[in-house]
Amino acid sequence: MNVLFLSNMYPPHVIGGYEALCQEAVEGFAQRGHQVSVLTSTYGYGREFSEGNIHRLLSLEGDLQFYKMKDAWSYPRRRERNLQHLRRLIRAEKPDIVFIWGMWNLSKSLALEAERLMGSRVVYYLANPWPIEANMHQQFWDAPATTPLKTLAKRLLRIPARIVLREEWQKVPLRFEHAPCCSAAQRDQLLEAGVPLQDAPVIYEGVDLTNYLAQAGKRTFELKDGILSLVFVGILAEHKGVHTILEALSQLSAEERKRLHLTILGKGHQQYEARLHGLVDQHQLSDVVEFHAPIPRPQLPEFLGRYDVLLLPSVWAEPLARIMQEGLACGMAVVGSANGGTAETIIHGENGLLFQPGDAADLARQIRRLLEDPSLLRKLAEGGRQTAEERFDIHKMVANLEAYLLKVIQSSNPA
């Protein structure tokens, strides 16, 4: 089988688990004897180049954090060049399947062109809601400006920008004929929004469980110095809900906070990071909260092994948080928002704890439960580890995707 992967980003430069997962699928397919190639963006490099079967040729629609108005005027040239790269690579590689992963910050015209060229031999793996998210241009030009000068600039330039970018406001008629999803929650969200998913089985994401399970095997479930250690790992952004954790800690008593320590690992938008530091100061949590810079992913199992509880406070309905899978496999007690793939995975009181999204008081209650009953840590950890082994093994995921793609090829080439 010859598979061309199409992804907005590809390691080592990524913003989340979706792109990292793409690499693991690529490597898994290669290990199973399939021919694979990747078409992705120049993100992290700023220049076009190919290295082996990895082709970093596509231009993203804009900066990940700060959209520049000039991106509108360069859109026609960028769009056409991206399409040329896709056409050329399909001609050169002659893939049996074009396998589309994350498309956020890439024009959907790329997926449409893949469907035009490949017909039924296009498969989507949907692990975030990019098909229904406003693209980078819509987010900027439809939003109010933040300063008087930008308000004036937008007023003068919005109409010509909309003319140049008109395709980005039009509904792109993608067929999504073959579209496995990472969770039932993700599939249901897309269907409810009107995305015409046709064949959309749930194929859960996976991680290499080996090092995480090894950490789980070392746990004693005895609190070090009587301190319950909490950790958040991820991008520091509003939708991730890190502020909910700090607000929850502020609702615990002084005596309860003395028995807690929270580490926040990650980085994000400067304004949101400043807000988090402001909350720490406002609620006098500096003795309880530590901010930690991101670490290389290979160090994550050992890092998670130091903590008792993984917090997943996302306000938005995460399709399936990768860090949740890693925390479960690592023998941690996972406490997460009751939405998206987290609510689909966590059975409250059996393999983790749930709280209502954005409800700091509810989160405080769950933390208090763990403080009052440390034996609950072992019960949740054992249930969580079993869930990870049964559902989130990367080898099982790759095997399931392989079987699905082979079925698509067979159905498109009837005997």
C-alpha positions, 0 to 999 in steps of 0.5 A, spaced: 500 500 500 502 506 498 499 512 502 500 519 502 499 523 508 497 530 508 498 534 514 498 541 516 504 540 521 509 534 522 514 533 528 518 536 530 515 542 530 507 541 532 502 544 537 499 538 539 498 531 539 494 530 533 500 532 529 505 527 533 500 522 532 500 523 524 508 521 525 507 515 529 502 512 524 507 514 518 512 510 522 507 504 524 505 504 516 512 503 514 514 498 519 508 494 516 511 494 510 507 500 506 510 505 502 509 512 505 510 519 504 508 526 507 506 532 505 506 538 510 507 545 511 514 549 512 512 550 520 518 551 524 523 552 518 520 557 514 523 554 507 521 549 502 524 542 502 524 535 502 528 530 506 527 523 504 519 521 504 517 528 508 516 534 504 515 540 507 512 544 502 506 547 504 505 555 506 500 555 512 495 561 512 497 565 517 501 566 524 499 561 529 498 567 534 498 573 530 495 574 524 498 579 519 493 583 514 498 582 508 497 574 509 490 576 505 494 579 499 498 573 498 493 568 499 492 567 491 499 566 490 500 561 496 493 557 495 496 556 488 503 554 490 500 549 495 495 546 490 501 545 485 505 541 490 499 537 492 498 535 484 505 534 483 506 529 489 500 525 487 503 525 480 510 523 482 508 518 488 502 515 485 499 513 492 493 508 493 490 513 498 491 520 500 490 520 508 488 527 510 490 529 517 489 536 521 488 541 516 487 547 520 490 553 518 491 550 511 485 552 505 480 546 505 481 547 497 487 542 498 482 537 501 477 538 495 483 538 490 485 531 493 478 529 492 478 531 485 484 527 483 483 521 487 476 520 488 474 515 493 481 514 495 481 519 500 481 518 507 480 523 513 482 521 520 478 526 524 481 528 531 479 535 532 473 539 529 477 543 523 471 541 518 467 546 522 472 551 525 472 558 522 479 559 518 484 563 520 482 569 515 475 568 517 477 569 525 481 575 523 476 579 518 470 578 522 472 579 529 472 586 532 479 590 532 482 591 539 485 598 538 482 604 534 488 604 529 486 597 527 479 598 527 480 604 522 485 599 518 480 593 518 474 598 516 478 600 510 481 594 508 475 589 510 472 589 503 478 588 498 480 583 503 474 579 502 474 580 495 481 577 495 479 571 500 472 570 497 473 562 496 475 562 504 468 564 506 464 559 501 462 552 503 467 547 501 463 541 498 468 536 501 465 529 501 468 526 507 466 519 504 471 515 508 472 519 515 474 515 521 474 519 527 478 519 534 472 518 538 464 518 538 464 525 541 468 528 535 464 524 530 457 526 533 459 533 534 461 534 526 454 530 524 450 535 529 454 541 525 452 538 518 458 535 516 456 529 511 460 524 514 459 517 510 463 512 513 465 514 520 467 509 524 471 510 531 478 508 531 481 511 538 488 514 538 493 511 541 500 512 544 506 507 545 504 505 552 511 501 554 514 507 558 508 509 561 506 503 564 513 502 566 512 508 570 505 505 573 508 499 575 513 503 580 507 507 584 506 506 591 500 511 592 503 513 598 503 521 598 510 524 598 511 528 605 503 528 605 502 532 599 497 531 593 501 533 587 497 535 581 499 537 574 497 540 568 500 539 561 498 542 555 498 549 551 496 555 556 490 558 552 483 560 554 480 553 551 484 549 555 481 552 562 487 552 566 484 558 570 479 553 572 484 550 576 487 556 580 480 558 581 478 551 584 484 552 589 482 558 591 476 555 594 479 550 598 481 552 605 488 554 607 489 547 611 487 543 604 492 548 600 498 546 605 497 539 602 497 540 595 502 542 590 500 544 582 505 544 577 503 547 570 507 545 564 506 549 558 507 555 554 502 559 550 499 566 549 503 572 553 496 575 555 493 568 557 500 566 561 499 573 564 492 572 566 494 565 570 500 569 573 495 574 576 490 569 578 496 566 582 498 573 585 490 574 586 489 568 590 496 568 594 497 561 591 505 562 590 506 557 595 502 552 591 503 553 584 509 552 580 510 554 572 514 549 568 517 550 561 515 545 556 519 538 556 521 534 550 516 528 549 521 522 551 521 525 558 514 525 559 513 518 562 518 519 567 515 526 568 508 524 569 511 519 574 512 524 579 505 526 580 499 523 583 493 527 579 493 529 572 488 535 571 484 536 564 480 542 565 478 544 558 472 548 557 472 546 550 470 539 548 476 536 546 475 530 541 480 525 545 486 528 549 492 525 548 495 527 555 489 523 558 491 517 555 498 518 557 496 519 564 491 513 564 497 509 562 502 512 567 497 510 573 495 517 575 488 519 577 485 523 572 480 529 573 477 532 567 472 536 564 465 532 563 465 533 555 468 531 549 472 525 549 474 525 556 467 524 558 466 518 553 473 515 556 472 517 564 467 513 568 466 517 574 469 514 580 471 508 577 477 510 572 477 517 574 473 523 576 469 528 572 467 535 573 462 540 570 467 544 564 469 551 567 466 549 574 471 551 579 467 549 585 466 542 582 473 541 581 475 543 588 470 538 590 473 532 586 480 535 589 477 535 596 475 527 595 482 525 593 485 529 599 480 526 604 480 519 601 488 517 598 486 510 597 481 513 591 488 514 588 489 507 587 482 505 585 482 510 579 489 509 577 488 501 576 481 502 572 485 508 568 491 503 566 486 498 564 482 503 560 489 505 557 491 498 555 484 496 552 483 502 548 489 506 547 495 502 544 498 505 538 499 498 535 492 497 535 490 504 532 495 503 527 493 496 525 485 498 525 487 504 520 491 499 516 485 495 515 480 500 514 485 503 508 486 496 505 478 496 505 477 502 502 482 500 496 479 494 495 472 497 495 475 502 490 478 497 485 472 491 485 474 485 482 
